[in-house]
Each structure stands twice: as structure tokens, then as C-alpha cells.
Amino acid sequence: MRLPERARRWLVSGLVVLAAQQLAAASWIHVKAALAQVLVRHAWSAALADGQRHKPWPWADTWPVARLRVPQLGIDQIVLAGASGNALAFGPGLDEGGAVPGSAGTAVIGGHRDTHFAFLRELRAGGPVLLQTPDGRWRYYRVAEAAVVDSRSVTAAPRREGAPVLELVTCYPFEAWLPGGPLRYVVTAMPQPAPQRVHL
């Protein structure tokens, strides 16, 4: 059955309006993300200057706690407090159940597989990872291993004893159509002494 000319025009107009609305919404998300990164970096600079917590915007429920760098991949990200959905929308988040970066135990940083932590699939054993803490010190790590684990059978409580280990965690598989799921991709990095020559 063929639609009358007037109905076809209305249908086409409606589809154009819907497409324009979706495009505007997608663009707004990117604008907000870019602005958020500027505010988050400004808050991190303030934290380095005075050692205090600085929220990136007044109503934020998170604040910068570290800076994560993977030089060979061009990664330079500010890590936020907490691994909730709100914090992870703006950057990787430090799991409050883990150790404080640089102290004994395992510090766990989580991020979304399709945004901030998409680079985890490119990390290889032996690769360097750098983490700056609020005192301005850089901590140096080397990737030891990467593994896929099932969150239903692996304990959620990170290790708290021993060397200051760093774990970077994201959902898996990277190409999954739907978010969530029980599988996690976990990169474990072990502490290293500071190199004699540092290129930050």
C-alpha cells in the first residue's frame, strides 16, 4: 500500500526532526565531556598546589585523586574518587574498597571499556604505567599480566597486603553491544623503581 503524498511528507519531516534531535543530543554529550575534562584538570592542578580535595564543579560527588599516564599510547587521564556510574561518566575512578595508590595493597582503578579504558586492550606485558598522587609524586609500574575474570566468581574485595599493586579494570568484551555483563578485563601492574631519566 502506497502512502498519500501528504503523509509521506509528514513522515519524512518527522524523521528529519528526529535525526536532528539525536544528532544534537550526541553533540551535547561530547561538548559536556570536553568541558568536564577541562574542569577536572583544573581541579587536579588545584589539588596538587594545596593538597586539598577540589571538586571540578560545585555539585560534583567526586574529585580528582590521581593522574594516570601511559606514554607509549598517548594516554593522560585524571582519575576520580569512586567507581560509581556518576564518576565513571567523566573519567576513570578509584575504587574506594582498594588501597590508596602508592600504599601497600592493591589500588583498583575502573573505567568504561568504550571510552576512557578502551586503551587497555593495547597494553602489553612489560609496558610502563605512571600514576601521579596528590602529593605530586609519580609512581612507576610495569604491566605484569592481563586476564579476563568473571565478577560472579572472583571476590570483589581487592588484596590489601604486600606490594603497592595497581589494577586497571574494565568490562569485557570490548566490542559488546550491551553494557555491563559479568566479565571483567583486568590489567595488573607491579611497582617499579623510578627510572633515572623520566620523560613526562
Secondary structure, 3 states (H helix, E strand, C coil): CCCCHHHHHHHHHHHHHHHHHHHHHHHHHHHHHHHHHHHHHHHHHHHHHHCCCCCCCCCCCCCEEEEEEEHHHCEEEEEEECCCHHHHCCCCEECCCCCCCCCCEEEEEECCCCCCCHHHHHCCCCCEEEEECCCCCEEEEEEEEEEEEECCCCCCCCCCCCCEEEEEEEECCCCCCCCCCCEEEEEEEEEECCCCCCCC
